[in-house]
Amino acid sequence: MTAPQTPERHPSPVVQGLIVVGALAAVMWVVEIVDQIAGGSLDRNGIEPREIDGLDGILWAPFLHGSWDHLIGNTVPFLLLGVGIALSGAARVILVTVIVVLVGGLGTWLIGPPNTVHIGASGIVFGYAAYLVSRGAFTRRPLQIVLGLVVVAVWGATLLQGLVPEDGISWQGHLFGAIGGVVAAWVLEQRAAQRRTPARA
């Protein structure tokens, strides 16, 4: 006789989402450790506005930081806001992140000042915050509206301050990251609405 096979257990979608958020944050820290050992040489791989060679920086910039303080300042809100998105599963975290990175990075590449290099995960932080706030407006679901209001109450002033032009601060990355978050909320809600609409024969 063969023993009955126990069904294989997979982590819940929420746990998978939390793993994705944690993994992204872990990569940021590993990259910064390597960058510190390399004397900060990785930081030149960020977004270089309107330079073709700087386009690939759209992918690398979120994982690059100018200092430990810069990294820590981004890690805390990244994790907290990421958890709010992870409640909808890993796929949602990945899709929101990809949209925010692309919209935020391309916008920064287009309008950022010349001869600058833009790095840091703050664009994703702004994107996550904007996603959580605008998602409630699109879905009209009470719990998501409440979560959006909490984000505004906790980070609203900081987010607005991050949009003020200031030397050494990529307000362009913040602005377009936030735009990417709104775009992500709209696109994903449209997809969800299409799935809810019954097909006509």
N, C-alpha and C positions, 0 to 999 in steps of 0.2 A: 504494500500500500504506500502511496505517496502522500505526504503531508499536504493539507490544503494550503494553497498559497495565500499569504496575507496581501490584501490590496496595497499597492504602493501609494504612500501618502506624499502629497506635494504641499508646499507651503501655501497658505491662503493668498489671494491676490493682494491683500493689504500688506502681509509680511513680505511678499515679493517686491511690492512698491517701496517698502522701507529699506530693503536690501539694495535696491537700485540707488536710492538717495544716499545711503551710507557708502556705497561703492564709489559714487561720483566724488563725494567729499574725501574719501580715502585717497583717490587718485590725485586730488589737488594737493594733499599733504605729502604724498610720495614725490610728486613733481617738485614741490618746493624744497624738500630735502635734497634732491638731486641738484636743483638749481643753486642752492646754497653751497654745496660742495663744488659746483662748477663755477663759482664766483659770480653768479647772476647772469651767465651767458645765455640761458634759455629765454630770458625775458625779451630778447630782441625778436623773438618769433611771434609776437603778438600781431594785432591788426595794424597795418600801415595804410592809411587812407589813400585811395586812388593809385596805389602801387600794385601792379599785377603780382609781384612777388609777395605782397602782403595779404593777398586773398586767403591763403591757407591759414593765416593767423586767426581767421574766424573760428576755425576748429580748435586751435591751441589756446587762444586767449583766455577762455574761462578757467583753464587749469594753471595759469601762470600768475604769480603775484610778486609785487615788488619787495615785500618784507613779511616777516611773521605777523606783524600787527595787521597788515593788509589782509593776509590770509585768515587770521582769526576773526577780523571784523566781517568778513564775508561768510565764513563757515557757520557761525551761529545762526544768522537769519536764513541761510541756505537750508540748513537742517530743519529749522522750525517750520518754515514755509513749505519745504519739500514734504514734510510729514503730512501737512494738510492736503497735498495733492496725492500722496501715496495712499490715502484712504480710499482712492478710486482705483488702485491697482498699479502694477508695474508698467503696463502698456500706456496708461495715461501719463505717468511720470516721463516716460521716454518720449512720447509724442509732444508733450508740452515743452520739454527741454529742447528737442530738436527744432521746433518752430521758433522758440525764443532765441536760440543760438543763431539760427539762420537770419531771421528778421533783424535782430539786434546787431549782429555782426555786419551784415550787408549795409544797414543804415549807417553804422559807424564808419565803415569803409568809404561810403559815398560822401558824407558831410564832415567827417573829422578833419581837423586842421592838418595841413601838410607837414611832413617831417616830424611826425609824432608816432608813437607806438602805444597801442591801447591793450591793456591786459587786465585780468581780474574777473572774478565770477559775479561781480555786482550787477552786470547786465542780466544774468540769470535770476538773481535775487529780485530785481525790479520786475522781471518778467513773471516770476512765480507770484509775487504780490499782486500784480495787475491781473493775472489770470484768476486768482482766488476772488478778487473783488468783482471783476466783470462776469465771472461765471454765474454768480448769483443773479445778476441782472438779466442774463440770457435765459437761465433755466427757471427762474422765479420759484425755486425750491427754498422753503424757509430755512432749512439747516445751512444751505450754502450761502444764503443771504446773510445769516448771522455770522458765519465764518468770515465772510467778506468784510462785514462791519468790524469784527474783531481785528482784522488785519489793518483796516484804516485807523482804528483807535490806537493800536500799538505802534504801527510804523508810519502812519500818515505823514506826520511832520518831518520825519527823517527822509521819507521818499521825496517829498516836495523839495526839501533842501538839496537833495542829490540832483535835482534838475536845474539848479541855479549854476550858470557858467562860472567855473573857478579854475584857476591854473592848477595843473597837475591832477585834475579830476575829470574823468571821461563822462561828462554829462550827456554826450551823444550816445554812449553805450547804455547809460541809464534810461534815456528817453526811448531809444529804439528797442531796448529790452522790454520796457513796459508796453510799447506798442505790440511787440511780439506776443506778450502775454494776453492782450486783448484779442489779437488775431487767433491765438490758440484756443481761447475760450469760445470764440464764435465758430471756428471751423469744427471743433469737436462737438459742439452742441448741434450744429447743422447735421453732422454725421449721425448723432444720436436720434435726432428728429426723423431722419430718413429711415432709420431702422424701426422706429415706432410706427411709421405710416404703413398701413397694410397695402400690399401690392394689389393692383386692379387687374382682373383677368381680361 
